[in-house]
Amino acid sequence: MIFAKREEYIKLRDEVRKFNLKELAPVADESDEKESFPLDVLRHAAGLGYVGPHLPEQYGGMGDYYAKAVVYEENCRVSFGYNLSLNASDLIFANNIARHGSEEQKQKYLPGIIRGEKTGCWALTEPDAGSDALSITTNWKKDGGDYIINGRKTFITNAPIADFFIVIARKPGSTKAEGGCAFILERGMQGLSTGKPFRKLGGRCSPTGEVVLEDVRVSRDQLLGKEGNGFKDMFASLDVERAYTPLSSIGIAQACLDEAVIYVKQRKQFGQYLSEFQLIQEKLAVMSAELEVARHYVYNLIELMVRGKRITKEASIAKLFASDMVNRSAREAIQIMGGYGYMREYKVERYFRDAKLLEIGAGTSEIQKLIIARELLK
Ligand SMILES: Cc1cc2nc3c(=O)[nH]c(=O)nc-3n(C[C@H](O)[C@H](O)[C@H](O)COP(=O)(O)OP(=O)(O)OC[C@H]3O[C@@H](n4cnc5c(N)ncnc54)[C@H](O)[C@@H]3O)c2cc1C
């Protein structure tokens, strides 16, 4: 965790924290309640360099993956849903363009995302293909120099509001990791439509929905990476996504601990502050210990990733442990606050709902266990 202690990142963390307290915190509960994304906040954040700081400088970023980690954790401490949508746009969509795109594609798509003017999404999951990602049936075929894409994607973060889409499709008849292609699609292209936002348990200000593709015809310019390499590129990028995802757990768990610590110093029962009961102290101590262990591991993981190490097993360990940790932490925060914690007026109710997605999205906990075991046994 060497980088997280460096002065420049402490300064950045303090600045983002100040910005989030002023701009994001006041709208976090309302945007969750209304299920609407706080786009104004994102645009303002973009103006300060908090969108896509990891993306290359020539397109408007800072080329700094550590800065991305600092911003990510701070955002999740205030609004997980806000960061979920931002992440789909500047990390998953844009990072795939930065890693696998042509120079023209980078110039066309990255600056608008970094400036917060455009929103991206990344679409793999289908109604019948979730954990078993290679079983997707969305397909492409060639027609002259063009590609024609058909299929249906679901559970796609930002789909209802996105300007740009990366869609993963396979060649009919191809199997396993062969025949995959990633296409960059744009709203307004003939045959592409999106559904209404789904109603969800948590991350409610982040719109999630379907993408429907009916004979979408695109030229070769819209192919991302090499024809047939779609799945291989996807697996390489997924490690980066999985390295950051645990920071969501850390941000939410920190917020749970913060709320609980404040509360126990104010609430009295049996003539004593809750903070004086050792059973309550034990809960706080365990929450804090597990959080710090997870934070330390995840920041080290980010360093390994930046140094170009293979992090498949470590990213899965981080995601598995941190998502389990935050669900325990959110449950304990509510327990510490009793009936008040269960009420919507208190933020821990939202944190508890938000935490659940971390055991499902970007690969479920069961799938992380399978990956860890596969890596151990090979
Ligand atoms: C809010 C939200 C946002 C999302 N955003 C995106 C997005 O932007 N883009 C995108 O492409 N997808 C997105 N997803 C989809 C997400 O990645 C999938 O939901 C996830 O991968 C699980 O797939 P599934 O829901 O189909 O569950 P399934 O794969 O049907 O799994 C159901 C259960 O079975 C278990 N299971 C499955 N296979 C095995 C196995 N081999 N061994 C043991 N247990 C197993 C799972 O762990 C799980 O507990 C999002 C999902 C949600 C809820």
The ligand as an ORCA input file, in Angstrom:
! r2SCAN-3c Opt
* xyz 0 1
  C     -27.083     -4.186    -10.928
  C     -26.364     -5.068    -11.923
  C     -25.512     -4.469    -12.854
  C     -24.869     -5.258    -13.820
  N     -24.106     -4.648    -14.792
  C     -23.628     -5.400    -15.822
  C     -22.989     -4.771    -16.943
  O     -22.797     -3.545    -16.974
  N     -22.605     -5.549    -17.990
  C     -22.784     -6.900    -18.005
  O     -22.418     -7.536    -18.987
  N     -23.384     -7.533    -16.939
  C     -23.806     -6.814    -15.868
  N     -24.444     -7.439    -14.809
  C     -24.627     -8.886    -14.840
  C     -23.786     -9.634    -13.802
  O     -22.442     -9.677    -14.201
  C     -24.425    -11.016    -13.655
  O     -25.641    -10.826    -12.949
  C     -23.550    -11.998    -12.912
  O     -22.408    -12.324    -13.676
  C     -24.305    -13.297    -12.562
  O     -25.014    -13.789    -13.641
  P     -26.572    -14.158    -13.479
  O     -27.217    -13.013    -12.822
  O     -27.096    -14.599    -14.784
  O     -26.590    -15.351    -12.447
  P     -26.326    -16.960    -12.767
  O     -25.128    -17.054    -13.582
  O     -27.620    -17.484    -13.301
  O     -26.077    -17.475    -11.325
  C     -27.104    -17.788    -10.382
  C     -26.454    -18.441     -9.167
  O     -25.815    -19.657     -9.551
  C     -24.448    -19.637     -9.178
  N     -23.648    -20.365    -10.164
  C     -23.589    -20.159    -11.517
  N     -22.691    -20.991    -12.060
  C     -22.162    -21.723    -11.057
  C     -21.166    -22.742    -10.975
  N     -20.512    -23.174    -12.068
  N     -20.884    -23.277     -9.765
  C     -21.515    -22.834     -8.647
  N     -22.452    -21.872     -8.648
  C     -22.773    -21.325     -9.834
  C     -24.093    -18.161     -9.122
  O     -22.929    -17.935     -8.334
  C     -25.359    -17.586     -8.533
  O     -25.336    -17.749     -7.154
  C     -25.049     -6.668    -13.807
  C     -25.873     -7.257    -12.839
  C     -26.529     -6.487    -11.918
  C     -27.430     -7.152    -10.917
*
